[in-house]
Amino acid sequence: MESSSFIERRQHLRYSVKLPIDLWQTPHVVQAGVVTDMTEVGLGFRSIHEFQISADLGIRVYLSRGESQFDSIEGTGRIIWRTPHREQDWKGYRYGMYILKMALYSRERLLKYIKMLEEEENSTGLKKSPHRS
């Protein structure tokens, strides 16, 4: 058996999503992106806008899905990594963000949304992403 030097440090399962996100350092300049995966404690997203690593940003993620009662969650997140990203005619950045603060109602919505994603994956028999955060 081969041993691996890779140690998994993630504690929360990541779920693939495609959700709009608004980001801002000041409320007067709101920039957009797309959340590509999420956990209880963080987000992966893409944007054409360049944010500095360790920047704290206001965030609003739009959770609406069909007839779900969810609409959006808001809080503050910190950029923890950034990589250039290119797809077909699109050029921008991929980011990892840790959620710093979130009002209780937003936290509850996020947890319910994550639970819904987990139930969807379990009911369709899809495998959970091996990625953890």
Protein Blocks (a to p, Z undefined) as FASTA:
>chain_A
ZZdfbdcfbfbdcddddddddddfbfklccddddfbdcfkbccdddfbdcdehiacdddd
dfbghjafbfbdcdddddfbdcdddehjbccdddddddfbdcfklmmmmmmmmmmmmmmm
mmnopacdfbdZZ
